[in-house]
């Protein structure tokens, strides 16, 4: 099953919805996505798959992963 609901923000849920991420970006008119994940997840196969799919769809694509899953004050100050 796949569902979308809106209140106040659109939420896409369901099996394999990550495959719809490029469509979600397009529906929001995002042309230069920023993918944010922590440095411990960046090398996992499912994250690599997400990044690969986004790179196929968008000519401009950025990744930020310079933080840990439990950020400290220094990470927040870095932005």
PELIN-V379530 format. One record per backbone hydrogen bond with DSSP energy under -0.5 kcal/mol. CO is the residue of the C=O (numbers start at 1). NH is the residue of the N-H. E is the energy in kcal/mol with one decimal. If there is no record, write none. Layout:
BEGIN
[[CO:NH:E] [CO:NH:E]]
END
This chain:
BEGIN
[[1:15:-0.9] [3:13:-2.3] [5:11:-2.5] [9:7:-1.2] [11:5:-1.6] [11:13:-0.6] [13:3:-2.3] [14:17:-1.6] [16:19:-1.7] [17:20:-2.1] [18:21:-1.5] [20:24:-2.4] [21:25:-2.4] [22:26:-2.3] [23:27:-2.4] [24:28:-1.3] [25:30:-3.0] [26:29:-1.6] [29:31:-0.6] [31:60:-0.6] [33:35:-0.5] [33:62:-2.5] [34:36:-0.6] [35:64:-2.7] [38:41:-1.6] [38:42:-1.2] [41:44:-2.2] [44:47:-0.5] [44:48:-2.4] [45:49:-2.1] [46:50:-1.8] [47:51:-2.6] [48:52:-2.4] [49:53:-2.4] [50:54:-2.2] [51:55:-2.5] [52:56:-1.7] [53:57:-1.1] [54:58:-2.4] [59:61:-0.5] [60:33:-0.6] [62:35:-2.9] [64:37:-2.1] [65:67:-1.4] [67:39:-2.7] [69:71:-0.6] [72:75:-0.7] [72:76:-1.7] [73:77:-2.3] [74:78:-1.6] [75:79:-0.8] [76:79:-0.8]]
END
